[in-house]
Amino acid sequence: MTDRGPRQLSVRQAYEKYLNRIRRDRADATVNTKKYNLIHFVRWCEDHEIETPDELVGWDFEDFQDHRSHLAPSTLENEIGDVKRFIEFCEDLELVEDGLHEKVAVPYASVADQVREEKLEVDEAAELLAHFRDRSNGVFGTKWHATLEVAWHTGARLGGIRALDLMHYDAEDLVLEFRHQPQTGTPLKNKFGGERDVGILPAVGEALDAYLADHRFEGTDEHGRAPLFTVRSRDARPGTTTLRNWFYQATQPCWHTDDPCPHERRREDCEWTQQNTASQCPGSTFPHAIRTGSITFHQDRGFPIEATARRVDDDIETIKRHYDQASQRDEMERRRRQSLPKLEFDPEEYING
């Protein structure tokens, strides 16, 4: 009888099995990230004629890390961390000897290297929103205005905004409902744990109401759902790329300033103002930077971090480490607003009290 035991699996076959396992309880975006991180290791093994996982030794992991050392510290940490978890999976399946994962030395990046510095600053957000809220400009309630209001005010991820249906906006109580619906194409990153109702301010509601009244295309997606934000196509729900391009367009500085373009272009004939090329504008801002700026703004205004975490669907430590990018002066101002009044001291009252 032919031995078809697990040790006969190739590195690539083990990689495919690992992806199948994590697909059971991880969002598609997470699976895709791990798929991308690990394929470099799989190809490296194949290039070095390492056919099966049990051929791997400690030196191989060090050699592979040298091969990928051109990456940014935080990127390298994530990639080698995924290799280590993949080897742990191989141990579970008895493809390699127990303890091999301990020979994968993950290069931990410093906190400074891990934090993404890109964010939409408060003054930039203020200028953009002031422009869009000016009803004389002809852009009030457009798709750019409405989505930027929601992104800045809720700190929601791109996928969460895309998942919103018309029924998820309660105009009377000013609430947006984020729901995990993977069967119909709109999962949330943290699945059912990411479901939440988020209160919004009247200004955000006014932008949404204007969008619904004047700019939204009627239609349903391929699953019969009515998206909150729509495009004029058979599937009314915008794709992730389309929605991302709206944010690139909405954050271009030439929307709201009379200053000359720093790139020596004119808005009326600049191809970067078009949806498919908006990301090429150096002055535009990508969606994650809007989320980062929003979360920092929440904290700057003294919003309780526990409430922020629930509102933006993230955990407290992640917010402290990756999103809350306050300067030392900003942190002092927070402490002063929240705590300094408690230190008010009237000597006379203390002595006579």
N, C-alpha and C positions, 0 to 999 in steps of 0.2 A: 504494500500500500504506500502511495506517495505521501511524503511528509508535507502537509500544507499548513503547518503551524504558523503562528504569527511572526516568527523570525524570518519568514520568507518574504514579508512585505518590503517593497522598496521605500526609500525615503519619501518619494512623491505620493505613494499610496497611503503611507502613514499620515502625511500632511492632509490628504483628502479626508481621511477618517476623522482627523482632529477637527477639521472645519465642519464636518457633519455633526459632530458632538456639540460644538458650541452654537450651531444654528438652532438647537432645540430650545435654548433659553436666552439667546442674545439677540439684540436688534440687528437688522441687516447692516447698518452702518458700522457696528462693532465688528461683525464678521468680516466685512470688506476690509477694514483696517488691518485685522490680523492676517487676512489672506495676503494683503499687499506686503506686510512686514515679513512674513515667513517665506514667501516665494523666492526672495533673494537668497535665503539660506538653502532652500531646496535646490536651486540652480547652482549654487556654489558647490554643494555636495556632488551634484552630477558632473560638474566641470572637473572635480577632483577625484572622480571615479569612486566615490563612496556610494555604494549601491543600496545598502540596507542600514537601518539605524544602528544595529548592533556593531557596525564597523567604526562608529564614532568613538573618539577618545578625547581626553581633556584638551590636548594640543589643538585639535580641530576647531574648537570653539574660540580659542585665543587667536588662531590664524584667521578665522572668519571675521572676528572683531577687528583685526588689523585691516582686513579687506574693506570694511565698512567705516573706517575711522574718519573718513571725510565728512560724515554726517554731522549735523549740529548735535551738541551733547544731549539734549532732551530727546531728539529723534533716535539717536543711537541707544539711549537707555530703553526707550520703548521697544525698539526692534530686538535687542538682545534679551529683554525681559520676556518677549513673546517666544523667542527660541527656548528659553529656560522652561516656560510653561508647556511648550510642545514636547520637550524631552520628558517632563513629568508625566505627560499623557502617554508617551511611549513606555514609560515604566509601568503605568497602570495596565497596559496591554501586554506587558512582559516582552516587549520588543527589544528592550535593552536591560542591562543589569540595574538593580535598585541603587539609587544614589548618584547616578550619572549626572543628573541635573545640578548637583552640588558643584560640579566642575565648570558650570557656566557662570562666569564672573560678570555680573551685570554692572556696567559703569554708571554709577548714580551721578546724575547731573546736579549741579548746585541749584539752590532755590532760584537764584538770579537767572540761570540758564533755562529753568523750567517755565518760568513765568513769561507769557507772551506780552510783549510791551505794547502791541498794537491795540488801540482802543479809540472809539469815537469820544473825543473830549467834550466836556459839558458845554464849553463855549461854542464849539462847532455844532453840537446838537441844537443848541439854543438858536443859532443863526438859521440853521436849516428849517427848524420847526416854525420859527417866526415867519419865514418866507412862505412856507406852505399854508400857514394859518391866515395869512393876509389874503382876504377874499378878492382883492383887486388884481391879483396876479394871474388868475385863471388856472391855478393848480390846486386850489382847495378841493379836497375830497377825491383827488385822482388816486390811482393805484399806488403811486409813489408816496403820496402823502399818507394814505391810510395805513399802508404796511409799515412805513417808518414810525408812525405814531405807536402802533401796536408793538413793534420790536423794541423801541426805546422804553416804553412805559411798562411792558411786562417782562422784558429780558428773556423772552422765549427764543428757543432755537428755531432755525429755519424750518425743520421738519414739523415742529409744533404749529407754526403759523400756517404752513401748507395744509395741515390736518384739519383746520377749522372749517366747519360747515356753517351755512346760514343759520341753522337752528342752534348753533353754539354761541351765538351773540344775543344776549338778553339786553335789548336796548332800553327797556324800562328800568331795570335794576342796575344797568351798567356792569355787566359781567361777561367775561369770555370763558367758555368751558373747553378745556383741553382734554380730549378723549383718545384712548389707544384703540385703533381699529385696524389691526394688521391684515385681517381677512379682506378688507376692501382698500388696501394700498396706502394707509396712512398710520404707520406705527409711531409711537413715541419712543424716544431713546430708552427711557427707564420703564417701558411697558406700562402695565396697569398702575405701577407705583408712581408714574409720572402724571396720572390723571389728577386734575385739580380745577377749581373754579377760581378765576382771578378777577378781582375788582378793578375797574378802570375809572379814570377821571372823566368829567363831562367833556373836556376838550377832545379826548380820544373818541368818545362816543359821537361827538359832532362830526368828526372827520369820517368815521365809519358810516354815519347816517347819510352824509353827503355822497360818499362813495356809492352806497346802495341805491340812492335816489337818482344819481346822475351818470355814474360811470361803470357800474357792474353789468356785465353781460349775463343775461339769463341763460341757464343751462345746468345740466347735471353731468357728473362724470360717468365713467363706464360702469360703475356700480349703482347708478341711480341716485347718488347723493348730490346735494346742491352745495357746492363749495362756497365759502364766504368770499374768497378772492377767485376770480375767474378769468379765463382767456377765451377768445372767440375761436373755438375749435370743437371737434366732436367730443373730445374729453375736456370738459370745461375747467377742470382743476389744473392750475399751472404746474409744470414740472419743477423740480428743485433748481435746475439751471436757470429757468425763466425767472423764478422768484428771486434767485440770487442776483440776476442781472438787474431786476427792478431796484434792488438796494444799491447796486453800483451806480445806477442812474440817479437815484434819489439823493445820494451823498456827494455828487460832483459839486465842487465849490462854485462853479459858474452859475448855478441856480440862484444863488443868494447874494452875490457880491458884484459890485461895479468895478472892482479892481481888475487890471489886465490879467489875462490868463498867464500863469507862470510858465506855461509851455508854449507860449506865443501862438495860440490858436484863437479862433473866433467861434463862439458857440453855434452860430447860424450855419457854419459850413464845416464843423468838426465832426469827423466820423465816430469819435469816441462817445458822442451823445446818443448813438444808436444802441438799441438793446443788446445786440449780439457782440458789440465791441466795447461796451461801457467799462468792462473790467480792465481794459488797457489804459484807462485814464489814471495817471499816477495820483491824482487828487481824490479819487473815489475811495470808499470804505467798504470792506467786505463784511458780511453779516455777523461773523463771530466777533468782530471788533465793536459792532453796535451792542451786542450782548455784553461784552466786557465793560464797555462804557456805562451801560445801563446798570449793571450790578454794582459797579463802583459808585455810581450816583446814588443808588439806594442806600449804600453804607455811608456816604458823605452826608446824606440828609438825616442820618440817625435812625434809619429804618432798622428794626431789630433783625439781626442776622438770621435768627431762626425763621422769621417770617419771610425774609428774602429767599432763603433756601427753598422753602415750600413754594413760594411764588414763581421762582425761575426753574424749579425742578432740578436742584442740585444739592449736594450735602455741604455742611458747614465748612469742613476742612478743605474741600475743593475750592470753595469760594474764597477762603482765606489765602490759599496757596496760588491759585491761578487767575482769579478774577478781580479780587479786591486789591487794586493797584494804587492805593492811596500813598501819597508822599508822607514823610515824617511830619510835616506841618499839617497836612490834612488829618493825620491820625490824632495830632494834638488838638486840633479844632473839634474833632468828634468827642474826644474826652472832655473838652471844655464845655461843649453844649450839653452833654449828657450828665456830667458829674460835678463840674465846678460849682454850680449853684448850691450843692450840698455842703460846700466848704465855707459858705458865707458866715462871717463871724462878727458879732457885735459885742465887743468887750464889756460894754456897760450892761448889756442884757445878761451876759454871762455872769458878771460879778454880782449883779443885783437879783439874779434869778435863783 
